[in-house]
Amino acid sequence: MIRRKEKGQTMAEFALIMPVLILLLFGMTFAAFYAFRSASTDWGVFITGVATGSYNTPATEHARDNVLWPDLADRINASQNGARQVSSLITVEDSRDWIFGIRLIEAQRAATYFRLWRFYPGPPPAGGIE
């Protein structure tokens, strides 16, 4: 029985599978980064809406300053849109060039609507809550 020489087979298999493993690790890292950015966006929209509803103080700007990414913080719109009602929303639709001609696309939307019953000072206005 003649036995073949199999020296170097492991090295060839390693060379073939290593790019796949690198792409897998890169993809998982990139997906985790995007998920963290998305969670930060949702939290920023929520906390900015709460701050806007709390006595109309500078708390809104303080909440906006605590959003991790400045580009997201600038896009959050929070306003009182009625008696005892606050809405806070963000829309992000961007695309930019990245390495090797890859085009990154980011699209997020988030909105919160608050009916202020806890954060509004004093009794209800005359005529009841609208």
SULBEL-V473814 format. One record per pair of residues at least 12 apart in sequence whose C-alpha atoms are under 10 Angstrom apart, sorted by the first residue. I is the first residue (numbers start at 1). GAP is how many residues later the second one is. D is the distance in Angstrom with one decimal. If there is no record, write none. Layout:
i-><I;I>
gap-><GAP;GAP>
d-><D;D>
This chain:
i-><34;37;37;37;37;38;38;38;38;38;38;40;40;40;40;40;40;41;41;41;41;41;41;41;41;41;41;41;41;41;41;42;42;42;42;42;42;42;42;43;43;44;44;44;44;44;44;44;44;44;44;44;44;44;44;45;45;45;45;45;45;45;45;45;45;45;45;45;45;45;45;45;46;46;46;46;46;46;46;46;46;46;46;47;47;47;47;47;47;47;47;47;47;48;48;48;48;48;48;48;48;48;48;48;48;48;48;48;48;48;48;49;49;49;49;49;49;49;49;49;49;49;49;49;49;49;49;50;50;50;50;50;50;50;50;50;50;51;51;51;51;51;52;52;52;52;52;52;52;52;52;53;53;53;53;53;53;53;53;53;53;53;53;53;53;53;54;54;54;54;54;54;55;55;55;56;56;56;56;60;60;61;64;64;64;71;72;72;72;73;74;75;75;75;75;76;76;76;76;76;76;76;77;77;77;77;78;78;78;78;79;80;80;80;80;81;82;82;83;83;83;83;83;83;83;83;84;84;84;84;84;84;84;84;84;84;84;85;85;85;85;85;85;85;86;86;86;86;86;87;87;87;87;87;88;88;88;88;88;89;89;89;89;89;90;90;90;90;90;91;91;91;91;91;92;92;92;92;92;92;93;93;93;93;93;94;94;94;95;115;116;117>
gap-><72;31;32;35;71;34;68;69;70;71;72;26;27;28;29;32;33;26;27;28;31;32;34;35;48;49;50;51;67;68;69;25;47;48;66;67;68;69;70;24;67;19;20;21;22;23;24;25;28;29;32;44;45;46;66;18;19;22;27;28;30;31;32;33;42;43;44;45;64;65;66;67;17;30;32;41;42;43;64;65;66;67;68;12;13;15;16;17;19;20;31;41;65;12;13;14;15;16;17;18;19;25;28;29;30;31;38;39;40;41;64;14;15;27;28;29;30;31;36;37;38;39;40;62;63;64;65;13;28;36;37;38;62;63;64;66;69;12;13;27;35;68;26;27;28;33;34;35;36;62;67;25;26;27;31;32;33;34;35;61;62;63;64;65;66;67;32;62;64;65;66;67;64;65;66;23;24;63;64;18;19;12;12;13;14;21;18;19;20;17;16;14;15;16;17;12;13;14;15;16;34;35;12;13;14;34;12;33;34;35;34;33;34;35;36;32;33;48;32;33;37;41;42;45;46;47;30;31;32;33;34;35;36;40;41;45;46;28;29;30;31;32;35;45;26;27;28;29;30;24;25;26;27;28;22;23;24;25;26;20;21;22;23;24;18;19;20;21;22;16;17;18;19;20;13;14;15;16;17;18;12;13;14;15;16;12;13;14;12;14;13;12>
d-><8.7;8.5;8.2;9.2;9.9;9.9;9.8;9.6;7.3;9.3;9.4;10.0;6.9;6.9;8.3;8.9;9.9;7.6;8.6;8.6;6.8;8.2;9.9;8.7;9.8;8.0;9.8;9.6;8.4;8.8;7.7;9.9;9.1;8.7;9.4;8.7;6.3;8.1;9.1;8.0;9.6;7.4;6.9;9.4;7.8;5.5;8.5;9.8;8.3;7.3;7.7;9.3;9.4;9.2;9.7;9.4;8.7;9.0;9.5;8.8;9.7;6.4;8.2;8.0;9.2;5.8;6.0;6.9;9.9;7.0;6.7;6.9;9.6;9.9;9.6;9.4;7.1;8.6;9.0;7.9;6.3;8.9;9.5;9.7;8.4;9.9;6.3;8.1;9.3;9.2;10.0;9.0;9.7;5.6;8.0;8.6;5.4;6.1;9.6;9.5;9.2;9.4;7.8;8.4;6.6;9.4;10.0;9.4;6.8;9.1;9.6;9.0;9.8;9.3;8.7;5.8;7.7;9.0;9.9;6.5;6.3;4.9;8.3;9.1;7.0;7.6;7.4;8.9;9.2;8.1;9.2;8.6;9.3;9.5;7.7;9.2;8.2;6.6;9.1;9.0;9.7;9.1;6.6;6.7;7.3;9.9;7.0;8.7;8.5;9.9;9.5;9.1;8.3;7.2;7.8;7.6;6.0;8.9;10.0;7.8;8.8;6.7;9.6;9.2;6.1;7.1;9.8;8.6;8.6;5.0;6.5;8.4;6.8;6.3;6.8;9.6;8.9;9.7;9.2;8.2;9.7;9.5;7.8;9.8;9.8;9.6;8.1;9.1;7.9;9.1;9.4;8.5;6.0;7.3;7.7;7.0;5.8;4.9;7.9;9.6;9.3;9.4;5.4;6.3;9.3;9.4;8.9;9.5;9.2;9.6;10.0;9.7;9.2;9.9;9.8;9.7;9.5;7.8;8.8;8.4;9.8;9.5;8.6;10.0;7.2;6.2;8.1;5.9;4.7;7.1;9.6;8.8;6.9;9.0;9.7;7.7;7.9;7.3;5.6;4.7;5.6;9.0;9.7;9.1;8.2;5.8;5.1;6.6;7.3;7.2;5.7;4.4;6.3;8.9;8.3;5.6;5.2;6.5;8.5;7.5;5.5;4.1;6.3;8.6;7.8;5.7;5.4;6.4;9.5;7.6;5.8;4.6;6.7;8.7;9.9;6.9;5.3;5.0;6.3;9.1;7.5;5.7;4.4;6.6;8.5;5.2;6.5;9.2;8.6;10.0;9.9;9.5>
